Amino acid sequence: MAMEQRYQTILVGVDGSAQANHAYRSAIEVAKRNDGKIIVVAAVQNNMYDFLNQAEKEYQDLLYGLQAIAKEANFTRIC
């Protein structure tokens, strides 16, 4: 007898690329079907010379975009 597999916690890496955004949207759909949650690991490019100024802005922009995607999908269980 096969047991139904449920995904309670999904780890998804994002970097602002189209592929990562697709993976994030897919993770939301799987989490919604399974009443699960998503843990997001975000990566931004690190340039030594402008790290302090640019990296923080890139990270904030990435997070705002992810929040918008989750809101559009009516999903709030994100860590």
N, C-alpha and C positions, 0 to 999 in steps of 0.2 A: 504494500500500500504506500503510495507516494505522498509525501507531506508537501503542502503548499509552501513555497519559499516566499518569505516576506522580508523586505528591506526596511529595517527600522531606522538606520542611520546611514546616510550616504555622504561620503567625502568627495568633494569635487574641487579640482584646482582650476583657477581662473587667472587670466593674464590680460584680458581685454581683447583678445583675438576673436575672430568669428567662430573658430572651432571651439574655443573655451566657452563662449556664450551659448553655442549649440549644446554643449555638454551640460551646462548649467540649466538650460531650459529642459533638457531631457531628465536631469536629476530631479527637478521640481515635479515633473509629471509622474515619475516613479514614486517619489515621496508622497505625493497626493494620493495615489492609488493604494499605498500601503500604510497610510496614516503615520508616515515617518518624518524624520527631520533631516536637514542638510547641514553639514559642516563645510564651510568654504575656506579654502586656502588660497590666498591671493598673492600673486607675484607681479612685481613691477621691475622694469629694467633699472639697473643701478649704474649710473655713470659717476665716477669718482668726483668729478669737478663740480657737477651741479646737483649732487644727490640731495642735499638738504632742501634746496628750493623746488626742484622739479619732481622728485620722487613722491613727496607728500601730496602735491597737487594731482599727480597721476593716480595715486592710490585713492584719494578722495573721489576723483572722477569715476574710477572703476567701481567703487562702492555705491555711488549714487546710481550708476547704470544698473548694477545688480539689484538694488532696491526697486527700481522702476520695473524691471523684468518680473520680480517676485510679486509686486503689487498688481501688475497686469494679469498675472496668473492666479491672483487671489490666494497667495501662499505666504504664510508668516513664520513657519517653523524653521528658521535659519539661525545657525550659530556662527 
